[in-house]
């Protein structure tokens, strides 16, 4: 216990970075191994690099491949920096309006993309580290952490009471477990409640200071607890973190407490979140749904109310005309895409103008309408939504400052949408986030194209940061890919052409041979749902001796059925390229049908216009993006130290004569490469147990 590394410091003291580096090494080499953790040099090096960047108030891209232990690396670094008060003096100057006492305790923000990772951090990683570090005297007070979610996840006492008192007995029975000041009030996992019921009882809009329930409000009590400055970690998702960033940039009240450093895990998904939060979206269902809502609470026949009904109907009609026109303009491309060009002129501009005008007029009619006292809250919410629609539609008409597109849904249950993002999104991210000087760690398993971080730096606006402040590092996986993975690259599949029947037939033939050579246990990854559907239909007719599954757009059930099948074959696209974890023998063959080049869309078209030529755009954006996604796809195979398997690439552009072969091989972990199908069978025979090869048909799948 006499190690001299008690890092908990009083507000008037701090530890220098050299002491913290020694403490980090002691934790990883002396303490954690006694709890079953292996000593990983890459993990220690990553922690040391993060600490060095935090000490100089910089920013680091920490690409850390599977198995390197990046979560422990950044958590240990963050704990040492916070509890050791590494940047204490600087932080007090950075937040000049904050009291001395508040400056002594500022949290670390951890932003992720997935709920699963948030749950793992707050339920597993932090409690375990807190216990271990306290047992060894590294810290004297337990680590504390909270999860931040949007207000719509929580019960509003006033709306809950109103809905509970006026609903039917069946709904009352479902809501009974939420009654009382000590009852649960988080609706996240309340799967027995309908979406309508959740919307009726959740916190909606800003809380009223004069609310009669405020003194006993569970949500307000929750806010006080999670905003306690002594909380070590505020864990949230990218959207909520960026919402806080936008609030601060716009001079609004922040959603999060002032913080001293940020860890952005799953950072490869930050750009998509930024496009969502900084962008605009008007869906085909949004205005008709609002019109229906207005019709339900304005139900008597006074003159003002009749006018509100008339205007609500007109608002819905203008929306239908707008989306009918956008859908007509959307021409199906060669490959699947959800983004079609949307030119805001002519008829489209006319409908947007009409929607803005009708929304303004309708807001006046709704405000002047007489409604029952039970519906006052719904009336206020409708007015708030109408004002937002006016702002949104006015912004959507700014053609010169935005990249517009139309999203055409492939599902009847999902709405179409008119979307836009600022052309200067990267500059806005720099101004709102990176220029503030707060230390930031951006980490993920895949951030670069073969060690080159230029693409992600440019898209996120980090290329504008002073170079001295920005670092990047890649920690390769410690897994033995040379022995445990085989890379098969087809020499027989023709150049990809989704319209060519011969190409599709060749893909099916090659996939069938691969499945038989690997004895099932396969995931077939596509870049096109259309091609996936055609290949699936043809494979069904081949009567393979393994259950066959197809992952539909937005679905998840097929993944679970595939896992249970043990030796099945799953055809997938979309989400399965990243973030899906299927360790063990169930997934032992991963077939990448086509290199994952992005489908052309309006965002890409705008980027290309800035590059001047297609060749520059390919080198700067298209190829780097493809290589990052290829690495993500490849990473689905080897998830643990004992996993073994084959990755097969069928794209001729990666074969021995292909234009991208060298770039592909440089981007992927080093492993043996073959074009001989027999070597796949030999590889499986050498590394799998006899149980792997027992044919156990469990149905044809779906």
Secondary structure as UniProt FT lines:
FT   TURN            11..12
FT   HELIX           17..26
FT   HELIX           27..31
FT   HELIX           32..35
FT   HELIX           41..55
FT   TURN            56..57
FT   STRAND          59..64
FT   TURN            66..67
FT   HELIX           70..83
FT   TURN            84..87
FT   HELIX           88..94
FT   TURN            95..97
FT   HELIX           100..103
FT   STRAND          107..112
FT   HELIX           115..120
FT   HELIX           121..125
FT   HELIX           126..135
FT   TURN            136..137
FT   STRAND          145..147
FT   HELIX           151..153
FT   STRAND          154..155
FT   HELIX           157..165
FT   HELIX           169..175
FT   HELIX           176..178
FT   TURN            181..182
FT   TURN            188..189
FT   TURN            191..192
FT   HELIX           195..201
FT   TURN            209..210
FT   TURN            212..213
FT   HELIX           214..216
FT   HELIX           218..226
FT   TURN            229..230
FT   STRAND          233..237
FT   HELIX           238..249
FT   TURN            250..251
FT   STRAND          259..264
FT   HELIX           267..269
FT   HELIX           270..278
FT   STRAND          280..283
FT   TURN            284..285
FT   HELIX           286..297
FT   HELIX           303..329
FT   STRAND          340..341
FT   HELIX           346..368
FT   HELIX           373..375
FT   HELIX           376..396
FT   HELIX           399..401
FT   STRAND          402..407
FT   TURN            412..413
FT   STRAND          417..422
FT   TURN            423..424
FT   HELIX           425..432
FT   HELIX           434..436
FT   STRAND          439..444
FT   TURN            450..451
FT   HELIX           454..459
FT   TURN            460..461
FT   HELIX           462..464
FT   HELIX           467..469
FT   STRAND          470..475
FT   HELIX           481..484
FT   STRAND          485..489
FT   TURN            498..499
FT   HELIX           501..518
FT   STRAND          522..525
FT   HELIX           529..541
FT   TURN            542..543
FT   STRAND          548..550
FT   TURN            553..554
FT   HELIX           557..565
FT   STRAND          569..572
FT   HELIX           574..577
FT   TURN            585..586
FT   STRAND          589..592
FT   HELIX           602..611
FT   HELIX           614..617
FT   HELIX           618..622
FT   HELIX           623..634
FT   TURN            635..637
FT   TURN            641..642
FT   STRAND          645..649
FT   HELIX           652..654
FT   TURN            656..657
FT   TURN            659..660
FT   HELIX           661..667
FT   STRAND          672..674
FT   HELIX           677..687
FT   HELIX           690..693
//
